[in-house]
Structures are given as structure tokens and as C-alpha cells.
Amino acid sequence: MKNVKAIIFDAYGTLFDVNSSAEKCKDKIGDKWEDFSSYWRTTQLEYTWLRSLMKKHKDFWQVTEDSLDKSMKAFKIDPSIRNELLDLYKILSTFPEIKEVLQNLKKKDYKLAILSNGTPALLNELVKNNNLDNIFDDIFSIEEVGIYKPNSKVYDIPIKKYKIQKEEVVFLSANTWDVSGGGNYGYNPIWVNRNNNIFDNLDYKPKYEVKNLKQLLDIV
């Protein structure tokens, strides 16, 4: 970690709480809101991988809508709240410690960036809505290469922009498949394991695992 030049964050599930949209509608969804939210997220990710394999790209917002429509049918959710759920997804909340940690890192000599499946418009709106303006040097979207993580072309994006070596990047994600993707690519990944999950068997195990981003400050 001594030669780190860039700290790069996944967005969804790492900085921004993907469950916060459904949670804000839990009175309308009912007790099944958490299961519904998890199903929506899983379907969303499956669609990104399947579209990458099929070479039938849709941007992340279109995938989010498609996966929501399936999820609402699966859980028999009243279609009248569809637009409300989508509007809330555009302004997902951050996890509690995020702003403080990022402000601390900003004082140090690192490039700080987001590398995400999200579209530039979605990511910029999330950053602005959560008052994280002027924190990040760059917000990188997979739309630059037209294929989703964990394709190596995505992890190439900041390397090419900053003209640095793979091992000079610390990459944080809450998604084990993304940690494995970044690690197999050559990054130094840190798994943000907020919910005591089990790591996937994808030929990579990260050296570091944290419960929240505050522990990152002790590592770097």
C-alpha cells in the first residue's frame, strides 16, 4: 500500500445504499420490502452480466428500469409506485460514514475516483445530491467502454487516464464479484463487507476486508 497513487470506489452498494429507494417506500411495499429490494438488485446485476455476454448493451438506467419491472411483477407490487421508486433510486443515500472518510482522504495526496456501472448523469446526480461535490477527481462510468464490470476494459479506464500501474490503485467495493474482478485485473482491492457476507469463489481473495470505510483510513 506504500506506492498507492489512486483510491477508487465502486458506487452502488459501496458508497450509496441501494436499498434506500425501497426502504423509503416500505409503508407502501409492506414487510417484504427488503426481499423485494434484494431481488431488484440481484436482477439488475444479472442483466448487466447477461447483456455484456450477449453484446446487447443498454445503459445502467435502462437496466435498472427493466429489472424493476420484473421485480414488481414477481412481488406483486402496486405499479402506481414505479416512478416513485425510480425517482428515489436517482437520489440514493450514502452510508453514514462516507462523507467524513472521503473528506479525510481528500486531504491526502491521492487521486480519488468512482468507477461504476452507472451512467455519468446518474453518478453526478448521486454525488451532488449527497453533497460530495469537489471530493472526486474523476467519476468514471462503464459507458466509456460500453460493457459492464467485471470486464477488464472497465478497470483499464483509470489506469489509462492517470498513467499509473495497476498495483498503484486501491479499489473498494462491497460486491465480491467486483473485488475479484479488480483483484484478478491487478488492483489492490478492499472488500467492504457491511453485512457479514461470504466471499465468492472466483480465484481471488482480497488481503483486506473492512466493515465500513472508516477502517480504510487505518490501511492507507
ABEGO torsion letter per residue (X at the ends): XAABABBBBBABGAABBAAAAAAAAAAAAEAAAAAAAAAAAAAAAAAAAAAAAAGBBBBAAAAAAAAAAAAAAAAGBBAAAAAAAAAAAAABBBBAAAAAAAAAAAABBBBBBBBBABBAAAAAAAAAAAGABGABABBBBAAAAGBBOABAAAAAAAAAAAGBBAAABBBBBABAAAAAAAAAAGBBBBBBBAAGBBBBBAGBBBABBBABAAAAAAAX
